[in-house]
Amino acid sequence: MKQVRHIGFRVLNVVPLLVLVSILAFLLGALTPGDPVESQFASRYTPEQLDELRAIYGLDRPLWEQYFVWLQNLVADGGGLSLTLGTPVFDMLVPPFLNTVILTVAGAFVCVVFGTLIGAVAGIFHGTWIDRSVMLLAQIGSNLSVYWFGLVLISVFSLRLGWLPVGGMQSRGGGGFADLLEHLVLPAVSAALISMLVLARFVRIGVIREAATDYVRTFRSQGVPLRTIYGRNIFRNIAPSIVNVTGLEIGTLITGVFFVEIVFNWPGIGTQLVNAVNGKDYPVIQGGIVLVALCYLLVDLITDVIVDALDPRLRGA
């Protein structure tokens, strides 16, 4: 029952955050210097036609009315119309957004699997040359740019070794699931780099802390195998921390994905937003911000739910 109340409370907290995000996204476009309609169409339309376009987009109204017009378009009319193409914003954003979700999920998988593995190895061999070597590489890697790291991966594994595709989401002429996986490997690793190494540090600390507890010493004195101690006790106890850190790192991961999409020519929302910024297409920029923020809030909510589910104090309540 207590767990259900926790989940309900967190769901209710999402609503005011979404309202705040919508206001900030709207103000980003509304308070940007210059007239977006004039910047797009001044060379093609008469002043009277420009006024008609401003009326269509609600730009001839007071700021607070513009917000509610934009909000109505966001909820009921596909996010409004793009200034450059005249098509519904979400028709433009949803397909590349789904591509970004695919890349983000793949990056999160790499982050969790390899971050946990690296941190566990360093924690188990704490104080040895293995621990020091792993942490040195983690320190160096966490200070690298995902953009530069992506270029290095392309240079080594695509151009020199020829093992994996240079970029894109699928081969020319299309391909199946295996083809998608081949195109996912390098961008997913590149996007996950920093988050993976941050997670590795937390896992290492958790393993070292749990290994020094009294119950672990008791189990070891009783001859319980180490794999049993680590598998059934230590990793089970640090699992909530792994989930929590992964959820917190989603923001970093999404930011990295946007840069990775450019490096690997991945047809995601990051590329779409860059084009919208270059074209001063504010409805598309605003819709993209709302989509990304909604995704982040949902991930944060799911993370909290999973952490609560792993918390024995709440399970037993």
N, C-alpha and C positions, 0 to 999 in steps of 0.2 A: 504493500500500500504506500509506504514511504517512497519507494522507487517511482511509482506512478505520479505522485505529487511532484517529485523532482523533475520528471519529464514534462509534466504539464506546465510547471513554472518556467522552464526553459523555452518551451514553445511560445508562451505568452511574451517572453522577453524578446523574441524575434520580431514581433509586430512593430514596436516603436523603433527598433533598429532599421527595419525596412523603410519606415516613414522618413527617418533621418537620412538614410542613403538616397531616397528619392528626391528629397529637398536639395541635398548637396549636388546630386547629378544634374538636377534642373538648373541650379544656380551656376554651375560650371559653364553651361551653354548660354544662359540668359545674361550673365554679367561679363561675358567675354567681350572685349572692345570690338566695335564694328558691327555692321548689319549683315547677318548671314545671308539673307535673301539678296541684298544688293551685291555682296561679294561674289555670289554665284551667278546672278542673272542680269547684272547691270548692263552688260554689253549686248544682251539679246532681247530685252524687253523694254517697253516704255515705262515711264514713272507710274502711269495708271495701272499697268499690269503688275508692276512690283508691289503696289499697294494691295492689289487683289491677292497676290501670293502671301503678303504679310497677314491679311485677314484669314486666309486658309490655315496658316500655321498659328494663328492667334497672337501674332506679334504686335498687333495694333491695340492690345488691351493692357490694362495695368498688370504689374508683375505678378501679383497674387492670383489674378484671373488666368494669366498665362500658365501658372503652375497647375491649376486645376484642369485647364484644357489639355496640357501635356500629360497629366496624370490619367485623364480619361482616355486619351489616345493610347497611353501605355498599357492600360488594363483592357480596354475594349476594342481598340482599332489597330492591333498589331504594332503598337509602338509609334504610331504616326507614320509620316511619309519621309523618305530620304530626300534631302535637298538635291542630291546629284542625279539620282536615278528615278525619283518619284514613285518608288515601290515601298510597300510596308517595311518598316525597319526590321521587325522580327523575321520576315521572310528572307532578309539579307543576313541576319545574324545567327539564326538558329542552326542552319547546316554547318557553318564553320565553328560555332560554339560546341556542337556535338563532337566535331573533330578535336577540338581543344580538350574536351572531357576525356576522350580516348587517350590522348597523350598524357593528360594529368593523372589518370588512373594508372597508366603504365609507369609513369614516374614515381607515383606513390608506392607501387608494388616494388620497384627497384629500391626505393628508399627504405621501406620496412624490412625487406628480406636481407639486403646487403648491409644496411645500417645496423640491424640487430646482430648479424653474423660477425661483422667487424668489431662491434663493441663487445660482444660475448667473448671472442677470441682474446681481445686485449684484457678484459676483466679476468678471465680464467687464468691467463699467464701474467697476471699483474706483477710488475717489478722486474720482469725478464726482458731480454733483448727483443722478444716478439712484441711485448706491450709497448716498449719505447719506439720500435720501428713503426708499428701501426699508428700510434699517436702522432709521430712526426709526419707521416704521410697525411693523416687527417688534418693536422694543423696547416700543412702546405695547401692541401686540396680545398679547405674551407675558405681560403683567401683568393682562390682563382675565380675568374669571371666565367660564367656559364657560356657566354658568347665565345670567348677565346677557347674554352675547353671544347666546345662543339666543333670549332674549326680544326682543332688538333685531332679530334676523333675522325673527322672526315679525311684529313690528310693521311692518317695512319691506316685506318681500317677500310676506307673506300678507295682512295687514290693510289696508295702504295700496295696494300695487300689485296685489294679488290674483293674483300669478304662480304661487304654490306653496301647497300645503295647509298649514293651521295646525298639524296634528299627526296622530297616529295612524300606522298602517302601511299602511292601504289605505282607499279611499273606501267610503262606505256602500253596501252591496250587493256589495262585492268588486270586484276589478279585476285586470288582468293585470300583466305585467312592467313595462310603461311606467308604470302607476299606482304600482307599488312604487318605481320610480326617482324619481318626482315627490315621494313622501313621504320619500325618503331624502336628498334634496339638502340641505335645511336642517339636519337633525340631524347628518349626516355632516360638513358644514363646521364646525358648532359644536363637535363633539367633537374634530375634528382641529386646531383653531386653535392651541393651545399647542405641540403636538408638531410641527406643520407649521413654525412659526416657529423652533423650536429646530433642526430639521433644516436650515432655510434658512441659519442662521448657520454650521453646520458645512460645508455645501456651499460657501458663500461663502469660508470660510477655506481649504478644500481647493483651490478654483479659483485663488485668489490664490497659494497656495503652489506649486502645480504650474506656474502660468504664469511663475513666477520661476526655474524650474529651467533648467539648461544645455541640456537636450535641446530644450526649447521655443524657446529663443533660437536654437539651431542650425537648427531647422525653419523658423523665421520668416526667418532670414537666407538660407535656401535658397529662399524664396518659396512655401513650402507654405501653402495656403489656411488661414485661421483656423478655418473650420468643420471642416476635416479634423483640425487639431491638437486642437481641443476635443472633437470627436466620437470620434476613434480613440485619442487618447492621454490627455488630461486627464480626461475623464469616465470612461474605462475605469479609470484609476488610482485615482480617488476612489470608484468604485462600492462596494468593500468597506466604506468608511467610511459611505456612505449606508445600506447594508443594516444595518450594526452599530448606527448611531444609531437607525434605525427600530425595530429590535428592542428596544433599550433604552427607547424611548419608548412601547412597547406598554402598559407599566404605567400611564403617564400617560394614554394614550388610553382604556384600559379604565375608569379612574377617571372621566374626562370623560364617557364613554358613560353611566355610571350616573346622573349629574346630567342629562344630555341626555334620557334616557328619561323623566324626571319632567317636564321642561319641555315636551317634544313628545308626551307621552302615548304613548310607544313601548312596546309590550307586551313588554318584555324582562325579564331576570333582576334588573336593578336595582329595577324596580318591585315584583317578586315578593319580593325581600329586604326592601324597606322595609315591605311588608305583614307579612312574617314577624317583623320586629323589633317593629312595633307590636303584634302579637298574641303576642309572646314564644314563637314557634314555633321552639324551638331546633334540632330536627332539620332543619328547612328551612334555617335560617341556616347550620348546620354543613355541610350538603350543598352549599349555594351557594358557601361559601368554598372547599371542595375543588374544585368544578367550575371556578371562576375561577382558582384556583392552578394546576390541571392545564393549563388553556388557556394561562396565562402561561408555564409551564415548557416546553410544547410549542413555543410561538412562539420562546422563547429557544433551544431546541434547533435548530429549523429555521433560525433566524438564524445560529447558529454553523456549521451545515452549509453554508449558502449562502456565508458569508464564506470558509470553507475552500475551497469550490469555485472562488471567484474569486481565491484566493491562488495566484499562479504558483509560489511555492516549494513548496507542497504538491502542486500538479498535476504538477509535474515530478519529485516524489519517487517 
